Amino acid sequence: MLKRTEESFLTSWYFQIDRKLLFAVLILVAIGIWASLTAGSVAADRININLPIHRHLNWYHFFVHMIPFWIAGICTLFVASMMSRKYIMYIAWLCVIVCLVLLFITLINSFTPGAGIRGSVRWVSVFGFGFMPSELLKPGFVIITAWFLNHLQSKGAANIFTFNRRLWRWDGWPVYLLVFAFILITLFRHPDVGTAVLYFGALCIMLFMAGLPWKLLWAFVGVGLFGATMAFMFLRHVHCRIVTMLGIPPMGNFRCGNIDTWQVDRSVQAIQSGGLFGAGEDAFVKRLLPDSHTDFIFAAIAEDSGAILAAVLIFGMF
């Protein structure tokens, strides 16, 4: 048997990365490509029927438009996995700093009457391109939070969750908690409660992995429930979505009106019509969904391939 005496850059990279995670991501990309072909072709046919003939779209219209994003995403994935930790940290810090500035701009815009789109100011325009800072901040937030927790442990404290003067200086908990509070306040001002919940949940998981005691974890859960309750009581769109989902009348002085649940109802019908193994070529409900190729693509997948594959897809992401 001949043995390799020298390792190339690619072989060293391959055996150092998390290959299971890489393959899982590539499988999800492949599923996304298949779903965009099936649901996107149906969406193109529906648009061709409902719009004038000069807006005719080819059946592969949405698939072709997604190709540049797939290429950019996969290239970014591989390039980032080959970078040294130092350059990853540089990019993460740049991402956090730029996004915090953009978030501050959205916070200022939230106090401007008439600003935003349909009551939301989560978008900001830079050189003619629209960006959502809260979305761009996510990878940098996770990396910098991991670095910060490691930084606290390097201070020599036996437990980073106890009161220790070394942990409460300018480079410790106070600055991080103030920045995180700024992020949450800004997200609630947008308003974007869903993204705020994602940030808070990610922080709780990372703190737990860093050794957060169970008692403090339950305290964080209590804070999250308190925030959810306040959002339900004071934010109309949150209140109306929850009462509509539960099928109960609005409480207090809220007037929800007739909230359109047509597309949600059709998506549930699509999942039901797919059964366990899928309707295949007989799938028809997804043709009624205007957003079957975007927000409701999971319903299209469930109708095409059935509840079993849909459940595997959900659990596979975990």
Number of C-alpha atoms within 10 A of each C-alpha: 3 4 5 7 5 8 9 9 9 10 10 12 15 13 9 11 12 11 11 9 10 13 11 13 15 13 13 14 15 12 14 17 16 14 21 25 19 20 27 24 21 23 27 19 15 16 16 17 12 9 11 9 10 7 11 14 17 13 18 16 16 19 21 13 10 13 12 10 11 14 11 10 13 14 12 12 13 12 10 14 17 17 11 9 11 9 11 16 15 11 15 19 16 14 19 21 14 14 22 18 12 22 25 16 17 25 21 14 20 20 12 11 8 12 14 16 9 7 12 16 26 25 21 17 10 9 5 7 8 10 15 16 22 21 12 14 21 18 13 21 21 17 16 17 17 15 13 16 16 13 15 19 15 11 12 11 15 10 15 23 16 10 10 13 9 15 21 13 11 10 13 19 17 13 13 15 11 11 12 16 12 16 21 18 14 23 23 17 19 20 19 17 19 11 16 19 16 12 19 17 15 16 18 18 12 15 19 14 10 16 12 17 14 10 9 14 16 11 12 16 15 12 13 16 12 12 15 14 13 13 16 18 14 11 15 15 14 19 20 22 16 13 15 17 10 9 9 10 12 17 13 7 7 15 12 16 8 8 9 9 12 9 16 14 11 18 25 15 15 28 25 18 20 25 16 17 15 23 19 14 8 11 18 17 20 27 19 15 26 15 17 25 25 16 10 19 21 20 27 31 30 30 31 28 19 23 21 14 16 22 12 10 16 10 9 11 9 5
